């Protein structure tokens, strides 16, 4: 599947591309990669999956943006480790993905011709081992599942040998964009590393196919705790109906909605941007339609390395000595007694 990926717009089916020469200019700046599995799900360049992975002319309209707005590079004490919070790190164990999302926050790092070297992996493991305050490691990239089974298990084994590392997390898009990668053999090996948490990345219910459901079932049956991270994207999922369908579909396959991210402001993504106030309105509207376990945190990653912050709609409107005035999900106001 990966060997047969489309990397040039001119090789896309005619129904998915207007002027391949113009899109070729976009792909030369922001490389494309579209594997046959995902290609088969796309009906048009403007459908919710097509918009995520097919180059568009709009990507050339905001090239003056910072390619590393979250200051990840400045918070990387060694090449593949981002150490922003005291007790946890992101370990970039891969610089490759099974598909190139047009909104990717790490465009500057993915699409490399070669994989992260064993020497750089060793440097990362050594750094984690030297810092006893680190108790959680998040394997990310690129996509960790772009490593072979053997390489991935070797990395996880080396981390498990560090006494102060108690939790391992894997962040991957692979179960959604190439679910055949999740094999019984891989899952059996991953299950040796409990407690293990795995977050998939999915943005629209159309991505949740029977193959994706089967991949998630394999992992859930093995005791791997599954969550999802989604990105709020204009034209893909920026309305209540689509988000409700997405989060309900995730719960149905035993994946808990975890984060809904505001888009990171990297070059080539302005056309996906959803206003902050609209994101808050969407979360507020979902509260009366979905149970609490189906509603993710709306997250913004602050520029300059400030870290993630959850955005919330204030429910307490007024505080008096004996009564607080509180707004419910419908916007109605209620007085709640707080005195003796």
C-alpha positions as CSV (number, residue, x, y, z in Angstrom):
1,X,0.0,0.0,0.0
2,X,2.7,2.5,1.0
3,X,4.8,1.7,-2.1
4,X,1.8,2.4,-4.3
5,X,1.1,5.8,-2.7
6,X,0.5,8.8,-5.0
7,X,3.0,11.5,-4.4
8,X,2.3,13.7,-7.5
9,X,-1.0,15.5,-8.3
10,X,-0.7,14.4,-11.9
11,X,-1.2,10.8,-10.8
12,X,-4.5,11.4,-9.1
13,X,-7.7,10.3,-10.8
14,X,-9.1,13.0,-13.0
15,X,-12.2,13.4,-10.8
16,X,-9.9,14.6,-7.9
17,X,-7.8,17.1,-9.7
18,X,-8.5,20.1,-11.9
19,X,-5.1,21.5,-13.1
20,X,-2.4,19.0,-12.0
21,X,0.4,21.5,-13.0
22,X,-0.9,24.1,-10.6
23,X,-1.2,21.6,-7.8
24,X,2.2,20.3,-8.6
25,X,3.6,23.7,-7.5
26,X,1.8,23.2,-4.2
27,X,3.1,19.6,-3.8
28,X,6.7,20.7,-4.5
29,X,6.5,23.0,-1.5
30,X,4.3,20.8,0.8
31,X,4.8,17.2,-0.3
32,X,1.7,15.0,-0.8
33,X,1.3,11.3,-0.1
34,X,-1.9,9.4,-0.5
35,X,-2.1,5.6,-0.1
36,X,-4.5,3.4,-2.1
37,X,-6.7,2.6,0.9
38,X,-7.5,6.2,1.7
39,X,-7.7,7.1,-2.0
40,X,-10.6,4.6,-2.3
41,X,-12.6,6.5,0.3
42,X,-12.5,9.9,-1.5
43,X,-15.3,10.8,-3.8
44,X,-14.2,14.4,-4.6
45,X,-11.5,16.8,-3.7
46,X,-14.0,18.8,-1.7
47,X,-15.4,15.9,0.4
48,X,-14.3,15.7,4.0
49,X,-11.5,13.3,3.4
50,X,-10.3,14.8,0.1
51,X,-10.0,18.3,1.7
52,X,-7.6,16.8,4.2
53,X,-5.1,15.2,1.9
54,X,-5.3,16.6,-1.7
55,X,-3.2,19.8,-2.3
56,X,-5.1,23.0,-2.9
57,X,-4.0,26.4,-4.3
58,X,-5.0,28.1,-1.0
59,X,-2.0,26.6,0.6
60,X,0.2,29.2,-1.1
61,X,-1.6,32.1,0.5
62,X,0.0,32.2,3.9
63,X,3.6,31.2,3.3
64,X,4.9,33.9,5.7
65,X,3.8,32.0,8.7
66,X,6.3,30.4,11.2
67,X,6.9,26.8,10.3
68,X,7.5,26.0,14.1
69,X,4.9,28.3,15.8
70,X,4.9,26.1,18.9
71,X,8.7,26.5,19.4
72,X,9.1,22.7,19.5
73,X,12.7,22.9,18.2
74,X,13.7,25.3,20.9
75,X,12.3,22.9,23.5
76,X,14.1,19.9,22.1
77,X,17.2,19.3,24.3
78,X,18.1,16.4,22.0
79,X,17.1,15.9,18.4
80,X,13.9,13.8,18.8
81,X,12.7,14.8,22.2
82,X,10.3,17.7,23.0
83,X,10.5,18.4,26.7
84,X,7.8,21.1,27.4
85,X,6.3,19.8,30.6
86,X,8.3,18.6,33.6
87,X,6.9,15.1,33.9
88,X,6.4,14.1,30.3
89,X,8.0,14.3,26.9
90,X,7.1,13.8,23.3
91,X,9.5,11.3,21.6
92,X,9.6,11.7,17.8
93,X,10.5,8.2,16.8
94,X,9.5,8.5,13.2
95,X,9.6,11.3,10.5
96,X,7.3,9.5,8.1
97,X,3.6,9.1,7.7
98,X,1.2,6.9,5.7
99,X,-0.5,10.0,4.4
100,X,0.4,13.7,4.4
101,X,-2.3,15.7,5.9
102,X,-2.5,19.2,4.4
103,X,-2.9,20.8,7.9
104,X,0.0,18.9,9.5
105,X,1.6,20.8,12.4
106,X,5.0,19.2,11.7
107,X,5.3,19.8,7.9
108,X,8.8,20.8,8.5
109,X,9.8,17.4,9.8
110,X,7.7,14.8,7.9
111,X,8.3,13.5,4.4
112,X,11.9,12.7,5.0
113,X,13.4,10.1,2.6
114,X,14.9,8.1,5.5
115,X,13.6,7.0,8.9
116,X,14.9,8.4,12.2
117,X,18.2,6.7,12.9
118,X,18.9,4.2,15.7
119,X,21.6,6.6,16.9
120,X,19.1,9.5,17.3
121,X,16.7,7.1,19.0
122,X,19.4,6.1,21.4
123,X,20.2,9.7,22.2
124,X,16.5,10.2,23.0
125,X,16.3,7.2,25.3
126,X,19.5,8.2,27.1
127,X,18.1,11.7,27.7
128,X,14.9,10.3,29.2
129,X,16.9,7.9,31.3
130,X,19.0,10.8,32.7
131,X,15.9,12.8,33.9
132,X,14.1,11.0,36.7
133,X,11.2,13.6,36.7
134,X,10.0,12.1,33.4
135,X,7.3,9.6,34.1
136,X,5.4,9.6,30.8
137,X,6.6,9.2,27.2
138,X,4.5,10.0,24.2
139,X,5.7,8.3,21.0
140,X,4.9,10.5,18.1
141,X,6.4,11.7,14.9
142,X,5.6,11.4,12.0
143,X,3.8,8.2,12.9
144,X,5.3,5.7,15.2
145,X,3.6,2.8,13.4
146,X,5.7,3.7,10.3
147,X,8.4,1.8,12.2
148,X,8.6,-2.0,11.7
149,X,7.2,-4.1,14.5
150,X,10.7,-5.0,15.6
151,X,11.9,-1.4,15.7
152,X,8.9,-0.1,17.5
153,X,9.0,-2.9,20.1
154,X,12.8,-2.3,20.6
155,X,12.1,1.4,21.3
156,X,9.3,0.6,23.7
157,X,11.4,-2.1,25.5
158,X,14.3,0.4,26.0
159,X,11.8,2.9,27.6
160,X,10.2,0.3,29.8
161,X,13.6,-0.5,31.2
162,X,13.8,3.0,32.6
163,X,12.5,2.7,36.2
164,X,10.9,6.2,36.4
165,X,9.0,5.9,33.1
166,X,5.5,4.6,34.2
167,X,3.3,5.4,31.3
168,X,3.7,5.0,27.6
169,X,1.5,6.6,25.0
170,X,1.4,6.2,21.2
171,X,-0.1,8.9,19.0
172,X,-0.8,7.5,15.5
173,X,-3.0,8.1,12.5
174,X,-2.2,4.7,11.0
175,X,-5.3,2.8,12.3
176,X,-7.4,5.3,10.4
177,X,-5.5,5.9,7.2
178,X,-4.0,2.4,6.8
179,X,-5.8,0.1,9.2
180,X,-4.3,-3.1,7.8
181,X,-1.1,-2.0,9.6
182,X,-2.8,-3.0,12.9
183,X,-2.2,-6.8,12.8
184,X,-2.8,-9.4,15.5
185,X,0.9,-9.9,15.8
186,X,1.6,-6.2,16.4
187,X,-1.2,-6.0,19.0
188,X,0.0,-9.0,20.9
189,X,3.4,-7.4,21.3
190,X,2.0,-4.0,22.2
191,X,-0.2,-5.6,24.9
192,X,3.0,-6.6,26.8
193,X,3.6,-2.9,27.7
194,X,0.5,-2.2,29.8
195,X,-0.5,0.4,30.9
196,X,-0.5,1.5,27.3
197,X,-2.5,4.3,25.9
198,X,-3.0,4.9,22.2
199,X,-4.6,8.0,20.6
200,X,-5.8,7.8,17.0
201,X,-6.3,10.9,14.8
202,X,-9.6,11.1,13.1
203,X,-11.5,14.2,11.9
204,X,-14.7,13.0,10.2
205,X,-17.1,10.0,10.6
206,X,-16.5,9.0,7.0
207,X,-13.0,7.9,8.0
208,X,-14.4,5.3,10.4
209,X,-14.8,2.3,8.1
210,X,-15.4,-1.3,9.0
211,X,-11.6,-1.8,8.6
212,X,-10.9,1.0,11.1
213,X,-13.5,-0.5,13.5
214,X,-11.8,-3.9,13.3
215,X,-8.4,-2.4,13.9
216,X,-9.6,-0.6,17.0
217,X,-11.4,-3.8,18.2
218,X,-8.1,-5.7,18.1
219,X,-6.5,-3.1,20.3
220,X,-9.4,-2.6,22.7
221,X,-9.8,-6.4,23.1
222,X,-6.1,-6.5,24.1
223,X,-6.6,-3.9,26.8
224,X,-5.0,-1.0,25.1
225,X,-6.8,2.2,26.2
226,X,-8.0,4.1,23.1
227,X,-8.6,7.8,22.7
228,X,-8.9,10.1,19.7
229,X,-7.5,13.5,18.8
230,X,-9.2,15.6,16.1
231,X,-8.5,18.9,14.5
232,X,-11.2,21.4,14.0
233,X,-11.1,22.1,10.2
234,X,-13.1,24.5,8.1
235,X,-15.1,22.6,5.5
236,X,-14.4,19.2,7.1
237,X,-16.0,19.1,10.6
238,X,-16.8,22.7,11.6
239,X,-20.5,22.2,12.4
240,X,-22.5,20.5,15.2
241,X,-23.9,17.7,13.0
242,X,-20.6,16.5,11.8
243,X,-18.9,16.6,15.2
244,X,-21.8,14.8,16.8
245,X,-21.6,12.1,14.2
246,X,-17.9,11.8,14.6
247,X,-17.9,11.5,18.4
248,X,-20.8,9.1,18.5
249,X,-19.0,6.9,15.9
250,X,-15.8,6.9,17.9
251,X,-17.6,5.7,21.1
252,X,-19.3,3.0,19.1
253,X,-15.8,1.5,18.3
254,X,-14.6,2.0,21.9
255,X,-12.5,5.1,21.3
256,X,-13.0,8.0,23.8
257,X,-13.0,11.5,22.2
258,X,-10.0,13.1,24.0
259,X,-9.0,16.4,22.3
260,X,-10.5,18.6,19.6
261,X,-7.6,20.8,18.6
262,X,-7.7,24.4,17.3
263,X,-5.6,24.3,14.2
264,X,-1.9,25.2,14.7
265,X,-1.0,28.2,12.5
266,X,1.7,26.6,10.3
267,X,2.2,27.7,6.6
268,X,-0.4,26.5,4.1
269,X,-3.2,26.1,6.5
270,X,-5.1,29.4,6.8
271,X,-8.0,28.1,4.7
272,X,-8.7,25.5,7.3
273,X,-8.8,28.0,10.2
274,X,-12.0,28.1,12.3
275,X,-12.5,31.2,14.6
276,X,-11.9,30.5,18.3
277,X,-15.4,31.7,19.2
278,X,-17.0,29.2,16.7
279,X,-15.1,26.3,18.3
280,X,-16.5,27.3,21.7
281,X,-20.0,27.6,20.3
282,X,-19.7,24.1,18.8
283,X,-18.6,22.5,22.1
284,X,-21.4,24.3,24.0
285,X,-24.0,23.1,21.5
286,X,-22.7,19.5,21.8
287,X,-23.2,19.5,25.5
288,X,-27.0,19.0,25.3
289,X,-26.7,16.5,22.5
290,X,-24.0,14.1,23.7
291,X,-23.1,12.5,27.0
292,X,-20.1,13.8,28.8
293,X,-17.9,10.9,27.7
294,X,-18.4,11.8,24.1
295,X,-17.3,15.5,24.4
296,X,-13.5,16.1,24.0
297,X,-11.6,19.1,25.5
298,X,-11.3,22.0,23.0
299,X,-7.6,22.6,23.1
300,X,-5.3,25.4,21.8
301,X,-1.5,25.0,21.7
302,X,-0.1,28.4,22.6
303,X,2.5,30.0,20.2
304,X,6.0,30.3,21.4
305,X,6.0,27.1,23.4
306,X,3.3,28.1,26.0
307,X,1.8,24.6,25.9
308,X,-1.8,23.3,25.6
309,X,-4.7,25.1,27.3
310,X,-8.4,23.9,27.3
311,X,-10.8,26.5,26.1
312,X,-14.1,26.5,28.0
313,X,-17.3,28.6,27.9
314,X,-17.8,30.2,31.4
315,X,-20.9,28.8,33.0
316,X,-20.8,30.9,36.1
317,X,-22.2,34.3,35.1
318,X,-22.4,36.0,38.5
319,X,-21.2,35.3,42.0
320,X,-23.1,36.6,45.0
321,X,-22.6,35.9,48.6
322,X,-25.4,33.3,48.8
323,X,-26.2,32.6,45.2
324,X,-24.3,31.9,42.0
325,X,-26.0,32.5,38.7
326,X,-25.1,29.7,36.3
327,X,-25.8,29.3,32.5
328,X,-26.8,25.8,31.2
329,X,-26.1,24.4,27.8
330,X,-29.1,26.0,26.3
331,X,-28.1,29.5,27.5
332,X,-30.7,29.6,30.2
333,X,-29.8,31.1,33.6
334,X,-30.4,29.5,37.0
335,X,-29.7,30.6,40.5
336,X,-27.8,28.1,42.6
337,X,-27.6,28.6,46.4
338,X,-24.0,28.4,47.8
339,X,-24.6,29.5,51.4
340,X,-25.2,27.5,54.5
